[in-house]
């Protein structure tokens, strides 16, 4: 009876330890609550999820995905209410949000020019300028010309930092690219900065005949998985393991082929719309 008791006790302790380990290695990640193709859809599709799911398989962690408005996602990351967020572009102002691969909030302020490690990025993406069809607004890669009005962008998106450096009047009161498109057509905006995939979707949608995409991109950015400061402080080795796995998956032949397939599909869609630009997709932010 005593041996049987010890066996049952050992089994219970093992089950408890396994459950605790599984709990410890579950990482809650927030992302923007809208489809941003080809990177992600609200039903769990797209390249971001393909990459992260393979990372989870390789590292034996579990990702718990939670969609929410983008600004709320970033605030929950800052306050350690979630363990991480994706896909987040890097700016100096965002160092306090959490830990990027290659630069943590705890030491980023001590470095003269902190930079996230681009080798650990999830993807690279492009912002483009959309204008009402027939508008004379132009962007040559350095300056805006014939700008009469405001440039709009989505609330909380990092392209706002780039636009502020250009010294132009801005409107950041929109939550979705559809709102930007409607403002453009109504004459409330002179132009709008959108991710490439969002621009494609607008051009192919019911408002597309009234919009144009300028051929020169505004800016290209790498996007990262950013982990909360509290989570990295508890598990620095696991954080490094996850970021290393992101690089390994992103550069693997199979995943690179998936990216090429999506890029080819995006080019076909642009040809359908008559646009000359070939953006790489649309993605946060």
Secondary structure per residue as TSV (DSSP state, phi and psi in degrees):
chain	resnum	aa	ss	phi	psi
A	1	X	-	360.0	-40.7
A	2	X	H	-65.0	-39.8
A	3	X	H	-64.6	-41.4
A	4	X	H	-62.4	-38.7
A	5	X	H	-64.3	-44.0
A	6	X	H	-63.0	-37.2
A	7	X	H	-64.4	-44.8
A	8	X	H	-64.9	-41.1
A	9	X	H	-63.8	-43.3
A	10	X	H	-63.1	-40.8
A	11	X	H	-63.8	-39.8
A	12	X	H	-66.9	-40.8
A	13	X	H	-64.4	-40.0
A	14	X	H	-64.0	-43.9
A	15	X	H	-62.7	-39.1
A	16	X	H	-65.7	-42.6
A	17	X	H	-64.4	-39.9
A	18	X	H	-64.5	-42.7
A	19	X	H	-64.9	-39.4
A	20	X	H	-65.7	-41.4
A	21	X	H	-62.7	-42.9
A	22	X	H	-62.3	-39.0
A	23	X	H	-65.6	-42.3
A	24	X	H	-64.9	-32.4
A	25	X	T	-97.1	15.1
A	26	X	E	-91.9	124.9
A	27	X	E	-116.1	119.3
A	28	X	E	-87.0	120.1
A	29	X	E	-119.3	132.3
A	30	X	E	-101.3	154.8
A	31	X	E	-148.5	165.0
A	32	X	E	-66.7	136.7
A	33	X	S	-83.3	68.1
A	34	X	S	-167.2	155.9
A	35	X	-	-68.9	129.8
A	36	X	B	-132.1	88.6
A	37	X	T	-85.3	145.0
A	38	X	B	-91.9	12.6
A	39	X	T	-82.1	-41.4
A	40	X	B	-161.2	153.7
A	41	X	-	-128.9	160.8
A	42	X	T	-66.5	-19.5
A	43	X	T	-92.1	12.9
A	44	X	S	90.4	14.9
A	45	X	-	-93.9	172.0
A	46	X	S	103.6	166.7
A	47	X	H	-66.3	-34.5
A	48	X	H	-59.6	-44.7
A	49	X	H	-70.1	-36.7
A	50	X	H	-60.1	-44.3
A	51	X	H	-65.2	-49.8
A	52	X	H	-66.1	-36.1
A	53	X	H	-65.4	-35.8
A	54	X	H	-71.8	-36.4
A	55	X	H	-60.2	-43.8
A	56	X	H	-60.4	-41.8
A	57	X	H	-63.4	-41.4
A	58	X	H	-73.9	-33.0
A	59	X	H	-98.4	-6.1
A	60	X	T	66.2	28.5
A	61	X	-	-102.9	169.3
A	62	X	E	-120.4	127.7
A	63	X	E	-98.0	128.6
A	64	X	E	-104.8	106.5
A	65	X	E	-87.9	133.0
A	66	X	E	-132.4	120.3
A	67	X	E	-89.6	145.0
A	68	X	E	-164.8	165.6
A	69	X	-	-54.6	143.7
A	70	X	H	-59.6	-44.8
A	71	X	H	-62.8	-38.5
A	72	X	H	-65.4	-39.6
A	73	X	H	-57.7	-46.8
A	74	X	H	-66.1	-37.3
A	75	X	H	-68.7	-36.7
A	76	X	H	-69.5	-31.9
A	77	X	H	-64.6	-46.1
A	78	X	H	-60.3	-38.7
A	79	X	T	-92.3	9.7
A	80	X	T	63.0	26.4
A	81	X	S	-81.0	-19.5
A	82	X	S	-125.0	161.0
A	83	X	S	-84.0	-18.0
A	84	X	E	-174.1	174.0
A	85	X	E	-146.7	151.1
A	86	X	E	-147.1	156.8
A	87	X	E	-94.6	128.1
A	88	X	E	-118.4	124.1
A	89	X	E	-80.2	161.9
A	90	X	-	-99.4	132.1
A	91	X	-	-140.5	159.6
A	92	X	G	-58.1	-38.3
A	93	X	G	-66.7	-19.2
A	94	X	G	-94.0	1.9
A	95	X	G	-57.7	-36.5
A	96	X	G	-71.0	-11.8
A	97	X	G	-65.3	-39.6
A	98	X	-	172.5	-160.9
A	99	X	B	-100.6	121.4
A	100	X	B	-90.0	155.6
A	101	X	T	-62.2	123.1
A	102	X	T	96.0	-14.2
A	103	X	B	-154.3	121.1
A	104	X	-	-102.4	152.9
A	105	X	H	-59.1	-31.3
A	106	X	H	-66.4	-29.3
A	107	X	H	-120.8	-4.2
A	108	X	H	-60.7	-34.6
A	109	X	T	-70.9	-16.5
A	110	X	T	-90.6	-6.4
A	111	X	S	-102.0	135.5
A	112	X	T	-63.9	-37.8
A	113	X	T	-140.1	70.9
A	114	X	-	-65.3	141.4
A	115	X	-	-140.4	136.9
A	116	X	-	-67.8	155.3
A	117	X	-	-80.7	107.9
A	118	X	G	-63.7	-21.0
A	119	X	G	-66.3	-22.5
A	120	X	G	-97.9	12.4
A	121	X	-	-68.6	158.2
A	122	X	S	-83.6	-41.1
A	123	X	E	-165.6	172.1
A	124	X	E	-116.1	143.0
A	125	X	E	-143.7	164.7
A	126	X	E	-123.8	136.9
A	127	X	E	-97.3	141.0
A	128	X	E	-125.9	163.3
A	129	X	E	-102.0	124.3
A	130	X	E	-108.2	138.2
A	131	X	E	-134.2	162.6
A	132	X	E	-64.0	142.4
A	133	X	T	-60.4	131.8
A	134	X	T	92.4	-7.7
A	135	X	-	-67.2	153.0
A	136	X	-	-94.2	-2.0
A	137	X	-	-55.5	135.5
A	138	X	E	-139.8	156.9
A	139	X	E	-139.2	120.3
A	140	X	-	-101.5	9.9
A	141	X	S	99.3	-11.3
A	142	X	S	-129.8	-43.3
A	143	X	-	-138.9	154.6
A	144	X	E	-85.2	143.2
A	145	X	E	-126.8	148.0
A	146	X	S	56.3	39.5
A	147	X	-	-88.2	116.7
A	148	X	-	-128.9	83.4
A	149	X	S	135.3	-164.0
A	150	X	-	-99.5	153.9
A	151	X	E	-101.6	126.7
A	152	X	E	-99.5	151.3
A	153	X	E	-151.8	166.4
A	154	X	E	-79.1	145.1
A	155	X	T	-56.2	125.7
A	156	X	T	87.6	-2.4
A	157	X	-	-80.3	140.3
A	158	X	T	-70.1	-15.5
A	159	X	H	-61.8	-19.2
A	160	X	H	-60.5	-36.1
A	161	X	H	-62.6	-42.3
A	162	X	H	-62.8	-43.8
A	163	X	H	-67.5	-36.3
A	164	X	H	-62.9	-35.6
A	165	X	H	-64.9	-23.0
A	166	X	T	-81.3	-9.4
A	167	X	T	71.7	27.3
A	168	X	-	-99.0	157.9
A	169	X	-	-71.0	137.9
A	170	X	E	-125.2	156.5
A	171	X	E	-132.4	113.0
A	172	X	E	-117.9	33.5
A	173	X	E	-95.8	11.5
A	174	X	E	-104.7	140.0
A	175	X	S	-91.5	-28.1
A	176	X	S	-132.4	154.8
A	177	X	H	-61.9	-29.7
A	178	X	H	-60.7	-38.6
A	179	X	H	-64.5	-40.5
A	180	X	H	-61.5	-43.7
A	181	X	H	-61.7	-42.4
A	182	X	H	-65.1	-38.5
A	183	X	H	-65.9	-38.4
A	184	X	H	-60.7	-49.1
A	185	X	H	-66.7	-33.0
A	186	X	T	-78.1	-5.2
A	187	X	T	82.2	12.7
A	188	X	S	-85.8	-14.3
A	189	X	-	-131.5	146.8
A	190	X	S	-83.5	-32.3
A	191	X	E	-159.5	169.7
A	192	X	E	-143.3	136.9
A	193	X	E	-91.1	121.1
A	194	X	E	-131.3	152.6
A	195	X	E	-64.0	151.1
A	196	X	H	-56.8	-43.3
A	197	X	H	-65.3	-39.0
A	198	X	H	-64.0	-39.8
A	199	X	H	-62.6	-42.1
A	200	X	H	-59.9	-44.9
A	201	X	H	-62.9	-39.9
A	202	X	H	-64.2	-43.0
A	203	X	H	-65.0	-32.8
A	204	X	H	-87.4	-7.4
A	205	X	S	-90.1	-171.9
A	206	X	T	-65.2	-19.7
A	207	X	T	-95.3	-2.6
A	208	X	G	-60.2	-33.4
A	209	X	G	-68.3	-12.2
A	210	X	G	-106.3	6.9
A	211	X	E	-127.5	158.0
A	212	X	E	-138.5	148.6
A	213	X	E	-108.7	128.9
A	214	X	-	-73.0	146.5
A	215	X	S	-73.7	-22.4
A	216	X	S	-95.5	121.9
A	217	X	-	-62.4	152.2
A	218	X	S	-73.8	-51.5
A	219	X	E	-162.3	150.9
A	220	X	E	-118.4	136.6
A	221	X	E	-135.9	146.9
A	222	X	E	-85.3	150.3
A	223	X	E	-124.0	142.8
A	224	X	E	-127.6	160.7
A	225	X	E	-85.9	118.4
A	226	X	E	-106.4	128.6
A	227	X	E	-103.2	148.6
A	228	X	-	-68.0	151.3
A	229	X	H	-60.6	-40.3
A	230	X	H	-65.7	-40.9
A	231	X	H	-68.4	-41.7
A	232	X	H	-66.4	-36.1
A	233	X	H	-62.6	-34.1
A	234	X	H	-78.7	-35.2
A	235	X	-	-135.5	61.5
A	236	X	H	-62.6	-37.0
A	237	X	H	-69.0	-39.2
A	238	X	H	-68.3	-36.3
A	239	X	H	-59.8	-45.6
A	240	X	H	-63.0	-38.2
A	241	X	H	-63.3	-42.7
A	242	X	H	-65.0	-46.0
A	243	X	H	-64.7	-38.5
A	244	X	H	-62.9	-40.5
A	245	X	H	-66.2	-34.8
A	246	X	H	-59.4	-45.6
A	247	X	H	-62.0	-43.3
A	248	X	H	-64.5	-42.5
A	249	X	H	-69.5	-45.1
A	250	X	H	-61.0	-33.8
A	251	X	T	-94.1	3.0
A	252	X	S	-72.2	148.9
A	253	X	H	-57.3	-40.4
A	254	X	H	-64.4	-45.1
A	255	X	H	-69.2	-39.2
A	256	X	H	-62.0	-34.7
A	257	X	H	-67.1	-38.3
A	258	X	H	-62.2	-41.1
A	259	X	H	-62.6	-41.8
A	260	X	H	-63.9	-38.4
A	261	X	H	-62.6	-44.7
A	262	X	H	-65.3	-40.2
A	263	X	H	-63.0	-40.4
A	264	X	H	-63.6	-40.4
A	265	X	H	-64.7	-38.9
A	266	X	H	-64.2	-40.1
A	267	X	H	-63.2	-39.8
A	268	X	H	-63.2	-39.2
A	269	X	H	-66.0	-37.8
A	270	X	H	-66.7	-38.7
A	271	X	H	-60.2	-40.5
A	272	X	H	-61.0	-34.5
A	273	X	H	-85.3	-12.0
A	274	X	T	85.5	4.7
A	275	X	-	-77.9	152.5
A	276	X	-	-98.9	-18.6
A	277	X	-	-72.9	150.7
A	278	X	-	-126.8	71.8
A	279	X	-	-70.1	164.0
A	280	X	-	-91.5	0.2
A	281	X	-	138.1	-169.2
A	282	X	B	-132.4	129.6
A	283	X	-	-164.9	145.9
A	284	X	-	-52.1	169.5
A	285	X	-	-161.6	360.0
